[in-house]
Amino acid sequence: MRAKWQVGAAVGASVLVVAGIVAAVVITRDRGGPGAVGTSSTSSTSPSTTTTSTTTSAPRLPGVLAVKVDNAPAARPQTGAGSADVVFVEPVEGGLTRLVLVFSTPPDVVGPVRSARETDLDLLAQYGSPVLAHSGSAPELVALLAESGVVRASPAEAGDAFFRDPGRPVPHNLYVRPDRLPAPAAGPTRAPTTGPAPPGGRPVTTWSVRYPATGFDLAWAGAWAVSVDGSPMTSTESGPVSAANVVVQRVPVGTGAVAEDTAGSPSPVAITIGSGAAVVLRDGSAFDVTWSRPTPSEPTRFAAADGSEVPLAPGRTWVFLVPE
């Protein structure tokens, strides 16, 4: 059955998805149509730029949608990056980056969609059994994806949800319509804390994050405006991209089931279980923290030097997974 993504009101409070926080959202089934079919065919049209939402009740933490999105220069501007509750920036082959957009209420269209990586499996386990929209994967990952908790949604499983934009070059032109995707199997069991900024932060107005072949710059002006490779980042459905929180999370990077891509470049796996150094940017201040995530099912938490938790601000969050 296809899923309709609807905003709901949580018991006691309504919060957005923030690094594992799931907004007051409930997924309901579309009783009027068949489920997504397993075909690899795609149609040709252009991305839509509109969003919709309605209100209902959500008695528990519901499931979310994650979409693997291209961040190569030919893929910009993306669609959906400005509407995601959380954006994870992952290192991939050749020093480039890809994005994982996590939605409580997605826009009508998201993309360009690209392939899953091994990093995604542990990263997304904190959301229970989310839908993962992706273009496919390396053969070595097929069994790992099947064994993971994600609901796989590629053109092979949900072909009528995907289409190609003829105005963009392949492979940077595959898009997904979220309302044609299956529903998530389960939501997360825990949500980290949001709240007022704690003491101890140092005022900052700019911050830079560098990968070997991609550079990001953040500028504070009531929110963290995101620039990539020297240009302000925009999203076709919403305009300039910004966030209430930015987390620069230093992570170990190793190799996994896919040693290298077809060009011979090493395929990195960012390790998001464990602990390490991070910086939380919020409210125009930087907080030096230790991140920790003991198990895949738990969200990442951030602690100051004295052990006290550093909460995130309510609102959209970008998390940069930066190799140590």
DADA-V883491 format. One record per run of one state. SS is the DSSP state (H for helix, E for strand, L for the rest). FROM is the first residue (numbers start at 1). TO is the last residue. If there is no record, write none. Layout:
# DADA-V883491
SS;FROM;TO
SS;FROM;TO
This chain:
# DADA-V883491
L;1;1
E;2;10
L;11;24
E;25;29
L;30;42
E;43;44
L;45;54
E;55;58
L;59;64
E;65;69
L;70;72
H;73;75
L;76;77
E;78;79
L;80;85
E;86;91
L;92;92
H;93;95
L;96;96
E;97;103
L;104;109
E;110;111
L;112;112
E;113;113
L;114;118
H;119;127
L;128;128
E;129;129
L;130;130
E;131;133
L;134;138
H;139;147
L;148;150
E;151;153
L;154;158
H;159;161
E;162;164
L;165;173
E;174;176
L;177;177
H;178;180
L;181;181
E;182;182
L;183;185
E;186;186
L;187;193
E;194;194
L;195;201
E;202;203
L;204;205
E;206;211
L;212;213
E;214;220
L;221;223
E;224;228
L;229;230
E;231;232
L;233;233
E;234;235
L;236;238
E;239;240
L;241;241
E;242;243
L;244;244
E;245;251
L;252;252
E;253;260
L;261;265
E;266;270
L;271;273
E;274;282
L;283;284
E;285;293
L;294;300
E;301;303
L;304;308
E;309;309
L;310;311
E;312;312
L;313;316
E;317;323
L;324;324
